[in-house]
Amino acid sequence: MLQSYVYNRWKPRGRFFLKLSQAIKFTPIVFWGTLWSTIPLRRPILVVVGKPIHFKKNSAPTMEEVSEVHGQFVKALRSLFKRHRARAGYPSLISWIYVFKLHILY
């Protein structure tokens, strides 16, 4: 979402580009900034840093331990968003944080 504000972009459309995207396994997107360069446009960016999340170091954590730390992270992220959403330009947005079930494959 952030890149959409600091760069102009053009995504090719049409059948040819769809086939090309499938063949090369990614969608080509052309982006540019100041004077058609990769230097971002001069637009304000709000960066918010929260409190550190403390947890016990473990080289072989269980799924429950990972889920607990993940839950702490999501809770802290939602709190940061609620506190700073008006400054970021989203005063009426309820939440943009989607939480998916965490799966770890061994």
Biopython code that builds the backbone (N, CA, C, O; Angstrom):
import numpy as np
from Bio.PDB.StructureBuilder import StructureBuilder

atoms = [
    (1, "MET", "N", (0.821, -1.190, 0.000)),
    (1, "MET", "CA", (0.000, 0.000, 0.000)),
    (1, "MET", "C", (0.865, 1.254, 0.000)),
    (1, "MET", "O", (0.546, 2.235, -0.672)),
    (2, "LEU", "N", (1.925, 1.219, 0.731)),
    (2, "LEU", "CA", (2.784, 2.391, 0.828)),
    (2, "LEU", "C", (3.399, 2.761, -0.511)),
    (2, "LEU", "O", (3.486, 3.942, -0.846)),
    (3, "GLN", "N", (3.822, 1.776, -1.274)),
    (3, "GLN", "CA", (4.470, 2.059, -2.544)),
    (3, "GLN", "C", (3.542, 2.775, -3.505)),
    (3, "GLN", "O", (4.010, 3.490, -4.391)),
    (4, "SER", "N", (2.246, 2.604, -3.353)),
    (4, "SER", "CA", (1.312, 3.249, -4.268)),
    (4, "SER", "C", (1.310, 4.761, -4.095)),
    (4, "SER", "O", (0.845, 5.477, -4.981)),
    (5, "TYR", "N", (1.811, 5.254, -2.993)),
    (5, "TYR", "CA", (1.865, 6.695, -2.759)),
    (5, "TYR", "C", (3.199, 7.316, -3.164)),
    (5, "TYR", "O", (3.240, 8.492, -3.525)),
    (6, "VAL", "N", (4.266, 6.568, -3.113)),
    (6, "VAL", "CA", (5.577, 7.153, -3.377)),
    (6, "VAL", "C", (6.114, 6.853, -4.774)),
    (6, "VAL", "O", (7.173, 7.355, -5.154)),
    (7, "TYR", "N", (5.396, 6.044, -5.534)),
    (7, "TYR", "CA", (5.776, 5.747, -6.914)),
    (7, "TYR", "C", (4.541, 5.807, -7.810)),
    (7, "TYR", "O", (3.430, 5.499, -7.378)),
    (8, "ASN", "N", (4.749, 6.200, -9.038)),
    (8, "ASN", "CA", (3.725, 6.036, -10.059)),
    (8, "ASN", "C", (3.926, 4.637, -10.622)),
    (8, "ASN", "O", (5.050, 4.136, -10.651)),
    (9, "ARG", "N", (2.844, 4.002, -11.071)),
    (9, "ARG", "CA", (3.003, 2.652, -11.599)),
    (9, "ARG", "C", (2.026, 2.401, -12.741)),
    (9, "ARG", "O", (0.976, 3.036, -12.841)),
    (10, "TRP", "N", (2.403, 1.456, -13.596)),
    (10, "TRP", "CA", (1.568, 1.030, -14.704)),
    (10, "TRP", "C", (1.679, -0.470, -14.822)),
    (10, "TRP", "O", (2.770, -1.021, -14.967)),
    (11, "LYS", "N", (0.534, -1.121, -14.758)),
    (11, "LYS", "CA", (0.491, -2.573, -14.900)),
    (11, "LYS", "C", (-0.110, -2.888, -16.265)),
    (11, "LYS", "O", (-1.266, -2.550, -16.519)),
    (12, "PRO", "N", (0.649, -3.525, -17.143)),
    (12, "PRO", "CA", (0.132, -3.865, -18.470)),
    (12, "PRO", "C", (-1.082, -4.787, -18.363)),
    (12, "PRO", "O", (-1.142, -5.651, -17.488)),
    (13, "ARG", "N", (-2.026, -4.599, -19.243)),
    (13, "ARG", "CA", (-3.226, -5.433, -19.259)),
    (13, "ARG", "C", (-3.374, -6.075, -20.637)),
    (13, "ARG", "O", (-2.679, -5.715, -21.586)),
    (14, "GLY", "N", (-4.265, -7.001, -20.720)),
    (14, "GLY", "CA", (-4.547, -7.637, -21.995)),
    (14, "GLY", "C", (-4.126, -9.087, -22.021)),
    (14, "GLY", "O", (-3.437, -9.574, -21.125)),
    (15, "ARG", "N", (-4.551, -9.759, -23.058)),
    (15, "ARG", "CA", (-4.300, -11.184, -23.201)),
    (15, "ARG", "C", (-2.817, -11.522, -23.326)),
    (15, "ARG", "O", (-2.334, -12.483, -22.727)),
    (16, "PHE", "N", (-2.110, -10.723, -24.109)),
    (16, "PHE", "CA", (-0.691, -10.974, -24.312)),
    (16, "PHE", "C", (0.066, -10.916, -22.987)),
    (16, "PHE", "O", (0.884, -11.789, -22.697)),
    (17, "PHE", "N", (-0.207, -9.887, -22.185)),
    (17, "PHE", "CA", (0.502, -9.745, -20.911)),
    (17, "PHE", "C", (0.075, -10.807, -19.906)),
    (17, "PHE", "O", (0.872, -11.211, -19.059)),
    (18, "LEU", "N", (-1.172, -11.265, -19.987)),
    (18, "LEU", "CA", (-1.617, -12.356, -19.129)),
    (18, "LEU", "C", (-0.825, -13.629, -19.456)),
    (18, "LEU", "O", (-0.348, -14.316, -18.553)),
    (19, "LYS", "N", (-0.692, -13.934, -20.731)),
    (19, "LYS", "CA", (0.080, -15.112, -21.145)),
    (19, "LYS", "C", (1.555, -14.969, -20.763)),
    (19, "LYS", "O", (2.181, -15.922, -20.298)),
    (20, "LEU", "N", (2.105, -13.759, -20.965)),
    (20, "LEU", "CA", (3.491, -13.494, -20.586)),
    (20, "LEU", "C", (3.682, -13.686, -19.081)),
    (20, "LEU", "O", (4.657, -14.304, -18.654)),
    (21, "SER", "N", (2.769, -13.168, -18.287)),
    (21, "SER", "CA", (2.847, -13.305, -16.827)),
    (21, "SER", "C", (2.827, -14.764, -16.411)),
    (21, "SER", "O", (3.572, -15.175, -15.522)),
    (22, "GLN", "N", (1.983, -15.535, -17.047)),
    (22, "GLN", "CA", (1.919, -16.957, -16.724)),
    (22, "GLN", "C", (3.193, -17.676, -17.136)),
    (22, "GLN", "O", (3.640, -18.595, -16.450)),
    (23, "ALA", "N", (3.779, -17.264, -18.251)),
    (23, "ALA", "CA", (4.999, -17.914, -18.738)),
    (23, "ALA", "C", (6.209, -17.597, -17.866)),
    (23, "ALA", "O", (7.023, -18.480, -17.596)),
    (24, "ILE", "N", (6.337, -16.342, -17.421)),
    (24, "ILE", "CA", (7.512, -15.957, -16.631)),
    (24, "ILE", "C", (7.275, -16.048, -15.131)),
    (24, "ILE", "O", (8.184, -15.795, -14.340)),
    (25, "LYS", "N", (6.047, -16.409, -14.732)),
    (25, "LYS", "CA", (5.682, -16.657, -13.326)),
    (25, "LYS", "C", (5.673, -15.411, -12.435)),
    (25, "LYS", "O", (5.787, -15.531, -11.215)),
    (26, "PHE", "N", (5.539, -14.226, -13.020)),
    (26, "PHE", "CA", (5.305, -13.005, -12.248)),
    (26, "PHE", "C", (4.683, -11.966, -13.174)),
    (26, "PHE", "O", (4.774, -12.072, -14.397)),
    (27, "THR", "N", (4.053, -10.966, -12.575)),
    (27, "THR", "CA", (3.397, -9.928, -13.355)),
    (27, "THR", "C", (4.332, -8.739, -13.510)),
    (27, "THR", "O", (4.738, -8.143, -12.513)),
    (28, "PRO", "N", (4.682, -8.384, -14.740)),
    (28, "PRO", "CA", (5.559, -7.221, -14.931)),
    (28, "PRO", "C", (4.804, -5.924, -14.627)),
    (28, "PRO", "O", (3.713, -5.689, -15.146)),
    (29, "ILE", "N", (5.393, -5.107, -13.792)),
    (29, "ILE", "CA", (4.815, -3.807, -13.436)),
    (29, "ILE", "C", (5.896, -2.759, -13.644)),
    (29, "ILE", "O", (7.025, -2.928, -13.184)),
    (30, "VAL", "N", (5.560, -1.689, -14.330)),
    (30, "VAL", "CA", (6.494, -0.602, -14.571)),
    (30, "VAL", "C", (6.232, 0.465, -13.512)),
    (30, "VAL", "O", (5.097, 0.913, -13.355)),
    (31, "PHE", "N", (7.264, 0.873, -12.790)),
    (31, "PHE", "CA", (7.098, 1.933, -11.799)),
    (31, "PHE", "C", (8.180, 2.976, -11.987)),
    (31, "PHE", "O", (9.261, 2.692, -12.502)),
    (32, "TRP", "N", (7.868, 4.191, -11.559)),
    (32, "TRP", "CA", (8.829, 5.282, -11.657)),
    (32, "TRP", "C", (8.532, 6.317, -10.594)),
    (32, "TRP", "O", (7.414, 6.431, -10.092)),
    (33, "GLY", "N", (9.560, 7.061, -10.272)),
    (33, "GLY", "CA", (9.449, 8.109, -9.271)),
    (33, "GLY", "C", (9.789, 9.458, -9.867)),
    (33, "GLY", "O", (9.305, 9.810, -10.942)),
    (34, "THR", "N", (10.607, 10.197, -9.183)),
    (34, "THR", "CA", (11.003, 11.529, -9.606)),
    (34, "THR", "C", (11.798, 11.472, -10.908)),
    (34, "THR", "O", (12.765, 10.717, -11.016)),
    (35, "LEU", "N", (11.401, 12.251, -11.869)),
    (35, "LEU", "CA", (12.069, 12.350, -13.174)),
    (35, "LEU", "C", (12.257, 10.983, -13.842)),
    (35, "LEU", "O", (13.304, 10.719, -14.434)),
    (36, "TRP", "N", (11.259, 10.131, -13.749)),
    (36, "TRP", "CA", (11.265, 8.790, -14.327)),
    (36, "TRP", "C", (12.376, 7.905, -13.768)),
    (36, "TRP", "O", (12.800, 6.958, -14.430)),
    (37, "SER", "N", (12.846, 8.194, -12.578)),
    (37, "SER", "CA", (13.904, 7.393, -11.965)),
    (37, "SER", "C", (13.302, 6.494, -10.884)),
    (37, "SER", "O", (12.085, 6.458, -10.701)),
    (38, "THR", "N", (14.165, 5.773, -10.175)),
    (38, "THR", "CA", (13.704, 4.944, -9.053)),
    (38, "THR", "C", (13.699, 5.710, -7.745)),
    (38, "THR", "O", (13.411, 5.133, -6.696)),
    (39, "ILE", "N", (14.011, 6.993, -7.784)),
    (39, "ILE", "CA", (13.952, 7.831, -6.582)),
    (39, "ILE", "C", (12.482, 8.106, -6.274)),
    (39, "ILE", "O", (11.761, 8.595, -7.143)),
    (40, "PRO", "N", (12.017, 7.803, -5.052)),
    (40, "PRO", "CA", (10.601, 7.985, -4.719)),
    (40, "PRO", "C", (10.153, 9.444, -4.884)),
    (40, "PRO", "O", (10.955, 10.375, -4.815)),
    (41, "LEU", "N", (8.849, 9.605, -5.104)),
    (41, "LEU", "CA", (8.267, 10.938, -5.164)),
    (41, "LEU", "C", (8.302, 11.573, -3.776)),
    (41, "LEU", "O", (8.330, 10.868, -2.767)),
    (42, "ARG", "N", (8.299, 12.891, -3.726)),
    (42, "ARG", "CA", (8.352, 13.580, -2.436)),
    (42, "ARG", "C", (6.954, 13.621, -1.828)),
    (42, "ARG", "O", (6.197, 14.566, -2.051)),
    (43, "ARG", "N", (6.631, 12.613, -1.076)),
    (43, "ARG", "CA", (5.346, 12.513, -0.395)),
    (43, "ARG", "C", (5.605, 12.051, 1.028)),
    (43, "ARG", "O", (6.517, 11.261, 1.272)),
    (44, "PRO", "N", (4.810, 12.538, 1.966)),
    (44, "PRO", "CA", (5.057, 12.167, 3.372)),
    (44, "PRO", "C", (4.780, 10.685, 3.635)),
    (44, "PRO", "O", (3.840, 10.102, 3.095)),
    (45, "ILE", "N", (5.623, 10.102, 4.476)),
    (45, "ILE", "CA", (5.470, 8.712, 4.895)),
    (45, "ILE", "C", (5.472, 8.691, 6.415)),
    (45, "ILE", "O", (6.384, 9.221, 7.050)),
    (46, "LEU", "N", (4.451, 8.078, 6.994)),
    (46, "LEU", "CA", (4.361, 7.960, 8.445)),
    (46, "LEU", "C", (4.906, 6.601, 8.862)),
    (46, "LEU", "O", (4.409, 5.564, 8.423)),
    (47, "VAL", "N", (5.916, 6.610, 9.700)),
    (47, "VAL", "CA", (6.499, 5.371, 10.221)),
    (47, "VAL", "C", (6.260, 5.354, 11.721)),
    (47, "VAL", "O", (6.601, 6.308, 12.420)),
    (48, "VAL", "N", (5.677, 4.277, 12.213)),
    (48, "VAL", "CA", (5.357, 4.146, 13.633)),
    (48, "VAL", "C", (6.092, 2.925, 14.165)),
    (48, "VAL", "O", (6.052, 1.855, 13.558)),
    (49, "VAL", "N", (6.759, 3.086, 15.291)),
    (49, "VAL", "CA", (7.489, 1.988, 15.921)),
    (49, "VAL", "C", (6.894, 1.750, 17.294)),
    (49, "VAL", "O", (6.741, 2.683, 18.082)),
    (50, "GLY", "N", (6.563, 0.520, 17.577)),
    (50, "GLY", "CA", (5.951, 0.181, 18.861)),
    (50, "GLY", "C", (6.962, -0.325, 19.869)),
    (50, "GLY", "O", (8.166, -0.375, 19.619)),
    (51, "LYS", "N", (6.421, -0.699, 21.022)),
    (51, "LYS", "CA", (7.259, -1.244, 22.091)),
    (51, "LYS", "C", (7.755, -2.633, 21.692)),
    (51, "LYS", "O", (7.086, -3.338, 20.937)),
    (52, "PRO", "N", (8.913, -3.024, 22.191)),
    (52, "PRO", "CA", (9.404, -4.375, 21.867)),
    (52, "PRO", "C", (8.526, -5.454, 22.498)),
    (52, "PRO", "O", (7.933, -5.252, 23.557)),
    (53, "ILE", "N", (8.457, -6.577, 21.842)),
    (53, "ILE", "CA", (7.728, -7.727, 22.373)),
    (53, "ILE", "C", (8.762, -8.651, 23.015)),
    (53, "ILE", "O", (9.689, -9.117, 22.353)),
    (54, "HIS", "N", (8.592, -8.903, 24.291)),
    (54, "HIS", "CA", (9.557, -9.736, 25.020)),
    (54, "HIS", "C", (9.078, -11.188, 25.024)),
    (54, "HIS", "O", (7.908, -11.472, 25.279)),
    (55, "PHE", "N", (9.990, -12.078, 24.740)),
    (55, "PHE", "CA", (9.678, -13.493, 24.789)),
    (55, "PHE", "C", (10.942, -14.268, 25.129)),
    (55, "PHE", "O", (12.060, -13.772, 24.983)),
    (56, "LYS", "N", (10.735, -15.494, 25.583)),
    (56, "LYS", "CA", (11.850, -16.339, 25.972)),
    (56, "LYS", "C", (12.465, -16.972, 24.725)),
    (56, "LYS", "O", (11.757, -17.546, 23.898)),
    (57, "LYS", "N", (13.789, -16.863, 24.598)),
    (57, "LYS", "CA", (14.493, -17.431, 23.447)),
    (57, "LYS", "C", (14.469, -18.951, 23.532)),
    (57, "LYS", "O", (14.768, -19.542, 24.570)),
    (58, "ASN", "N", (14.103, -19.566, 22.406)),
    (58, "ASN", "CA", (13.991, -21.015, 22.365)),
    (58, "ASN", "C", (14.362, -21.475, 20.950)),
    (58, "ASN", "O", (13.759, -21.029, 19.974)),
    (59, "SER", "N", (15.335, -22.348, 20.844)),
    (59, "SER", "CA", (15.791, -22.795, 19.516)),
    (59, "SER", "C", (14.832, -23.793, 18.870)),
    (59, "SER", "O", (14.885, -24.007, 17.659)),
    (60, "ALA", "N", (13.968, -24.398, 19.660)),
    (60, "ALA", "CA", (12.984, -25.351, 19.128)),
    (60, "ALA", "C", (11.624, -25.077, 19.769)),
    (60, "ALA", "O", (11.168, -25.853, 20.609)),
    (61, "PRO", "N", (10.975, -23.978, 19.378)),
    (61, "PRO", "CA", (9.701, -23.623, 20.023)),
    (61, "PRO", "C", (8.565, -24.564, 19.603)),
    (61, "PRO", "O", (8.558, -25.117, 18.504)),
    (62, "THR", "N", (7.624, -24.719, 20.507)),
    (62, "THR", "CA", (6.423, -25.499, 20.172)),
    (62, "THR", "C", (5.465, -24.590, 19.401)),
    (62, "THR", "O", (5.638, -23.372, 19.371)),
    (63, "MET", "N", (4.479, -25.186, 18.792)),
    (63, "MET", "CA", (3.492, -24.415, 18.043)),
    (63, "MET", "C", (2.725, -23.470, 18.973)),
    (63, "MET", "O", (2.354, -22.369, 18.568)),
    (64, "GLU", "N", (2.489, -23.891, 20.202)),
    (64, "GLU", "CA", (1.787, -23.051, 21.169)),
    (64, "GLU", "C", (2.605, -21.806, 21.503)),
    (64, "GLU", "O", (2.054, -20.711, 21.617)),
    (65, "GLU", "N", (3.917, -21.973, 21.660)),
    (65, "GLU", "CA", (4.785, -20.822, 21.963)),
    (65, "GLU", "C", (4.811, -19.842, 20.788)),
    (65, "GLU", "O", (4.760, -18.627, 20.982)),
    (66, "VAL", "N", (4.890, -20.377, 19.577)),
    (66, "VAL", "CA", (4.885, -19.515, 18.389)),
    (66, "VAL", "C", (3.554, -18.782, 18.287)),
    (66, "VAL", "O", (3.527, -17.586, 17.996)),
    (67, "SER", "N", (2.452, -19.485, 18.524)),
    (67, "SER", "CA", (1.127, -18.867, 18.461)),
    (67, "SER", "C", (0.970, -17.777, 19.515)),
    (67, "SER", "O", (0.338, -16.751, 19.263)),
    (68, "GLU", "N", (1.541, -17.996, 20.687)),
    (68, "GLU", "CA", (1.454, -16.993, 21.757)),
    (68, "GLU", "C", (2.188, -15.709, 21.366)),
    (68, "GLU", "O", (1.653, -14.613, 21.535)),
    (69, "VAL", "N", (3.405, -15.839, 20.845)),
    (69, "VAL", "CA", (4.172, -14.662, 20.426)),
    (69, "VAL", "C", (3.496, -13.988, 19.229)),
    (69, "VAL", "O", (3.461, -12.760, 19.147)),
    (70, "HIS", "N", (2.969, -14.772, 18.320)),
    (70, "HIS", "CA", (2.242, -14.222, 17.172)),
    (70, "HIS", "C", (1.030, -13.431, 17.650)),
    (70, "HIS", "O", (0.740, -12.356, 17.125)),
    (71, "GLY", "N", (0.326, -13.959, 18.642)),
    (71, "GLY", "CA", (-0.823, -13.251, 19.218)),
    (71, "GLY", "C", (-0.413, -11.926, 19.851)),
    (71, "GLY", "O", (-1.118, -10.927, 19.707)),
    (72, "GLN", "N", (0.718, -11.910, 20.548)),
    (72, "GLN", "CA", (1.226, -10.663, 21.132)),
    (72, "GLN", "C", (1.546, -9.648, 20.035)),
    (72, "GLN", "O", (1.247, -8.461, 20.170)),
    (73, "PHE", "N", (2.149, -10.121, 18.962)),
    (73, "PHE", "CA", (2.502, -9.240, 17.845)),
    (73, "PHE", "C", (1.256, -8.625, 17.207)),
    (73, "PHE", "O", (1.210, -7.420, 16.963)),
    (74, "VAL", "N", (0.245, -9.458, 16.938)),
    (74, "VAL", "CA", (-0.983, -8.965, 16.310)),
    (74, "VAL", "C", (-1.690, -7.972, 17.230)),
    (74, "VAL", "O", (-2.196, -6.951, 16.765)),
    (75, "LYS", "N", (-1.728, -8.260, 18.518)),
    (75, "LYS", "CA", (-2.362, -7.350, 19.476)),
    (75, "LYS", "C", (-1.639, -6.000, 19.491)),
    (75, "LYS", "O", (-2.286, -4.953, 19.489)),
    (76, "ALA", "N", (-0.315, -6.017, 19.504)),
    (76, "ALA", "CA", (0.468, -4.780, 19.503)),
    (76, "ALA", "C", (0.286, -4.015, 18.188)),
    (76, "ALA", "O", (0.196, -2.788, 18.192)),
    (77, "LEU", "N", (0.232, -4.735, 17.070)),
    (77, "LEU", "CA", (0.041, -4.100, 15.770)),
    (77, "LEU", "C", (-1.324, -3.427, 15.680)),
    (77, "LEU", "O", (-1.427, -2.307, 15.180)),
    (78, "ARG", "N", (-2.362, -4.090, 16.154)),
    (78, "ARG", "CA", (-3.704, -3.485, 16.170)),
    (78, "ARG", "C", (-3.739, -2.252, 17.060)),
    (78, "ARG", "O", (-4.364, -1.250, 16.712)),
    (79, "SER", "N", (-3.077, -2.321, 18.197)),
    (79, "SER", "CA", (-3.024, -1.173, 19.104)),
    (79, "SER", "C", (-2.339, 0.022, 18.450)),
    (79, "SER", "O", (-2.823, 1.150, 18.548)),
    (80, "LEU", "N", (-1.214, -0.225, 17.785)),
    (80, "LEU", "CA", (-0.516, 0.844, 17.063)),
    (80, "LEU", "C", (-1.413, 1.459, 15.995)),
    (80, "LEU", "O", (-1.470, 2.679, 15.846)),
    (81, "PHE", "N", (-2.111, 0.607, 15.256)),
    (81, "PHE", "CA", (-2.982, 1.098, 14.198)),
    (81, "PHE", "C", (-4.099, 1.964, 14.770)),
    (81, "PHE", "O", (-4.389, 3.034, 14.236)),
    (82, "LYS", "N", (-4.731, 1.508, 15.855)),
    (82, "LYS", "CA", (-5.827, 2.282, 16.460)),
    (82, "LYS", "C", (-5.348, 3.638, 16.943)),
    (82, "LYS", "O", (-6.058, 4.633, 16.804)),
    (83, "ARG", "N", (-4.148, 3.686, 17.510)),
    (83, "ARG", "CA", (-3.619, 4.953, 18.027)),
    (83, "ARG", "C", (-3.215, 5.933, 16.946)),
    (83, "ARG", "O", (-3.329, 7.144, 17.139)),
    (84, "HIS", "N", (-2.742, 5.436, 15.807)),
    (84, "HIS", "CA", (-2.158, 6.316, 14.797)),
    (84, "HIS", "C", (-2.922, 6.362, 13.477)),
    (84, "HIS", "O", (-2.433, 6.964, 12.521)),
    (85, "ARG", "N", (-4.096, 5.752, 13.390)),
    (85, "ARG", "CA", (-4.817, 5.708, 12.116)),
    (85, "ARG", "C", (-5.267, 7.079, 11.640)),
    (85, "ARG", "O", (-5.298, 7.323, 10.434)),
    (86, "ALA", "N", (-5.612, 7.971, 12.539)),
    (86, "ALA", "CA", (-6.032, 9.317, 12.121)),
    (86, "ALA", "C", (-4.856, 10.077, 11.514)),
    (86, "ALA", "O", (-5.013, 10.742, 10.491)),
    (87, "ARG", "N", (-3.681, 9.984, 12.134)),
    (87, "ARG", "CA", (-2.490, 10.655, 11.594)),
    (87, "ARG", "C", (-2.086, 10.077, 10.240)),
    (87, "ARG", "O", (-1.505, 10.776, 9.410)),
    (88, "ALA", "N", (-2.395, 8.795, 10.020)),
    (88, "ALA", "CA", (-2.040, 8.147, 8.764)),
    (88, "ALA", "C", (-3.065, 8.434, 7.670)),
    (88, "ALA", "O", (-2.850, 8.079, 6.511)),
    (89, "GLY", "N", (-4.169, 9.071, 8.027)),
    (89, "GLY", "CA", (-5.187, 9.410, 7.037)),
    (89, "GLY", "C", (-6.327, 8.421, 6.950)),
    (89, "GLY", "O", (-7.067, 8.425, 5.966)),
    (90, "TYR", "N", (-6.490, 7.572, 7.954)),
    (90, "TYR", "CA", (-7.570, 6.587, 7.965)),
    (90, "TYR", "C", (-8.381, 6.679, 9.265)),
    (90, "TYR", "O", (-8.455, 5.692, 9.998)),
    (91, "PRO", "N", (-8.993, 7.835, 9.573)),
    (91, "PRO", "CA", (-9.665, 7.982, 10.867)),
    (91, "PRO", "C", (-10.874, 7.069, 11.054)),
    (91, "PRO", "O", (-11.172, 6.682, 12.184)),
    (92, "SER", "N", (-11.571, 6.718, 9.988)),
    (92, "SER", "CA", (-12.778, 5.907, 10.144)),
    (92, "SER", "C", (-12.566, 4.431, 9.824)),
    (92, "SER", "O", (-13.498, 3.635, 9.934)),
    (93, "LEU", "N", (-11.361, 4.064, 9.434)),
    (93, "LEU", "CA", (-11.095, 2.668, 9.110)),
    (93, "LEU", "C", (-11.015, 1.859, 10.390)),
    (93, "LEU", "O", (-10.295, 2.230, 11.317)),
    (94, "ILE", "N", (-11.742, 0.768, 10.448)),
    (94, "ILE", "CA", (-11.777, -0.038, 11.666)),
    (94, "ILE", "C", (-10.478, -0.812, 11.840)),
    (94, "ILE", "O", (-9.818, -0.691, 12.872)),
    (95, "SER", "N", (-10.110, -1.599, 10.850)),
    (95, "SER", "CA", (-8.852, -2.343, 10.926)),
    (95, "SER", "C", (-8.487, -2.842, 9.549)),
    (95, "SER", "O", (-9.366, -3.201, 8.766)),
    (96, "TRP", "N", (-7.219, -2.869, 9.243)),
    (96, "TRP", "CA", (-6.742, -3.402, 7.974)),
    (96, "TRP", "C", (-5.889, -4.629, 8.203)),
    (96, "TRP", "O", (-5.306, -5.167, 7.261)),
    (97, "ILE", "N", (-5.810, -5.080, 9.445)),
    (97, "ILE", "CA", (-4.952, -6.203, 9.797)),
    (97, "ILE", "C", (-5.754, -7.500, 9.678)),
    (97, "ILE", "O", (-6.738, -7.702, 10.390)),
    (98, "TYR", "N", (-5.327, -8.354, 8.789)),
    (98, "TYR", "CA", (-5.953, -9.648, 8.623)),
    (98, "TYR", "C", (-5.027, -10.700, 9.222)),
    (98, "TYR", "O", (-3.837, -10.745, 8.911)),
    (99, "VAL", "N", (-5.578, -11.530, 10.071)),
    (99, "VAL", "CA", (-4.775, -12.549, 10.734)),
    (99, "VAL", "C", (-5.154, -13.908, 10.161)),
    (99, "VAL", "O", (-6.322, -14.297, 10.166)),
    (100, "PHE", "N", (-4.168, -14.606, 9.678)),
    (100, "PHE", "CA", (-4.377, -15.935, 9.139)),
    (100, "PHE", "C", (-3.821, -16.947, 10.123)),
    (100, "PHE", "O", (-2.897, -16.657, 10.883)),
    (101, "LYS", "N", (-4.396, -18.134, 10.096)),
    (101, "LYS", "CA", (-3.906, -19.186, 10.963)),
    (101, "LYS", "C", (-2.454, -19.482, 10.603)),
    (101, "LYS", "O", (-2.120, -19.662, 9.432)),
    (102, "LEU", "N", (-1.618, -19.530, 11.596)),
    (102, "LEU", "CA", (-0.190, -19.730, 11.399)),
    (102, "LEU", "C", (0.118, -21.215, 11.226)),
    (102, "LEU", "O", (-0.200, -22.030, 12.092)),
    (103, "HIS", "N", (0.730, -21.550, 10.118)),
    (103, "HIS", "CA", (1.130, -22.926, 9.854)),
    (103, "HIS", "C", (2.650, -22.974, 9.674)),
    (103, "HIS", "O", (3.219, -22.195, 8.909)),
    (104, "ILE", "N", (3.278, -23.869, 10.369)),
    (104, "ILE", "CA", (4.715, -24.045, 10.225)),
    (104, "ILE", "C", (4.958, -25.459, 9.716)),
    (104, "ILE", "O", (4.517, -26.437, 10.320)),
    (105, "LEU", "N", (5.656, -25.547, 8.612)),
    (105, "LEU", "CA", (5.966, -26.858, 8.045)),
    (105, "LEU", "C", (7.380, -27.247, 8.425)),
    (105, "LEU", "O", (8.307, -26.451, 8.276)),
    (106, "TYR", "N", (7.547, -28.433, 8.900)),
    (106, "TYR", "CA", (8.874, -28.919, 9.273)),
    (106, "TYR", "C", (9.391, -29.819, 8.204)),
    (106, "TYR", "O", (10.500, -30.340, 8.318)),
]
sb = StructureBuilder()
sb.init_structure("model")
sb.init_model(0)
sb.init_chain("A")
sb.init_seg("    ")
for serial, (resi, resn, name, xyz) in enumerate(atoms, 1):
    if name == "N":
        sb.init_residue(resn, " ", resi, " ")
    sb.init_atom(name, np.array(xyz, "f"), 0.0, 1.0, " ", f" {name:<3s}", serial, name[0])
structure = sb.get_structure()
